[in-house]
Amino acid sequence: MSETGRWLQEVIKCKAAVAWEPNKPLVIEEIEVAPPQANEVRIKIVATGVCHTDLYHLFEGMHKDGFPAVLGHEGAGIVESVGPGVTEFQPGDKVIPLFISQCKQCRFCKSPKTNQCEKGWAADRHDVMASAESRFTCKGKKVLQFMGTSTFSQYTVMNQMAVAKVDPAAPLDKVCLLGCGVCTGFGAAVNTAKVEPGSTCAVFGLGAVGLAAVMGCKAAGAKRIIAVDINPEKFEKAKVFGATEFVNPKDHNKPISQVLAEMTDGGVDYSLECVGNVGVMRSALESCVKGWGVSVLVGWTDMYDFAARPIQLIAGRTWKGSLFGGFKSKDGVPEMVKAYLDKKVKLDEFITHKMTLGEVNDAIELMKHGECIRTVLSVSPQ
């Protein structure tokens, strides 16, 4: 194909689940997906997980400027076409879209201390959870790309700095989970908390992110991993990932931090809050041992202030947050795919339900009622 012909791409019409307004079911619509522009790739989405952050935007955040949008940010697919200036990808490549860019040029990308990036939707519109620019239209209206990704669509367009090329052997209906939940929890333990061998950990909330945090604590060599959840049915699943004990706060008439302190001679070395609830965040901090305890906020929320007594930190505890498990996205995701293919990281065990894009509202209801760990939607046939 000639160099000019290579860029003469068509608008694609395809199916997508559109959130027209907050707190309403998604609607399967035919949308138009524009061709990729400079430095962009158009991706056929094969599979996507349904993550709590999708529900957060729809039912909790409900920012008026964040709709209409196509949700979904935990997907995997195949490059359909590339725009001018793209050298890293070609049609047919297996890829995972990333909600955190890695431009490799900004001060954050150049620093080993963080996985933040100055480019992409999160730079200035984290409250709306989408960039003002979009390659989607439906019924003559612009439709936003949620978290820059929009994996509840058969096709999406992304800047190449927010796409990771993965091993051609990777099963897309499994590795899609590395686009958010599993990297988020696993990395929070390994990269952010920096869990040490022989330590004692507590993980609050046993959804996919919490179970991935349990898996991360185990991989880091923790001796005791206490799983905390108000649903006792979650414990058997937590054991699969390495939990050694289970505590249900509802079984006790004293604060969970007190229960954990009594179990651990004063508190755990590391706690990870994987719920996104400011009350649980405080409990997780207060469950840490003084002197060196580290508590990490992992659950996504931006609704309320959190609170704690200054003495908690003065006494030597550290309170920190983790976004996408601290992984630099383009570098970290292919490494995690390789770890899965080498059987060092579990993914299949997170998947409790498989559905189609047309059943997305059923998948959302399952998650809303805590009846699944991860539902994977098949979006386009491979």
Order of alpha helices (4+ residues) and beta strands (2+ residues): beta-beta-beta-alpha-beta-beta-beta-alpha-beta-beta-beta-beta-alpha-alpha-beta-alpha-beta-alpha-beta-alpha-beta-alpha-beta-alpha-beta-alpha-beta-alpha-beta
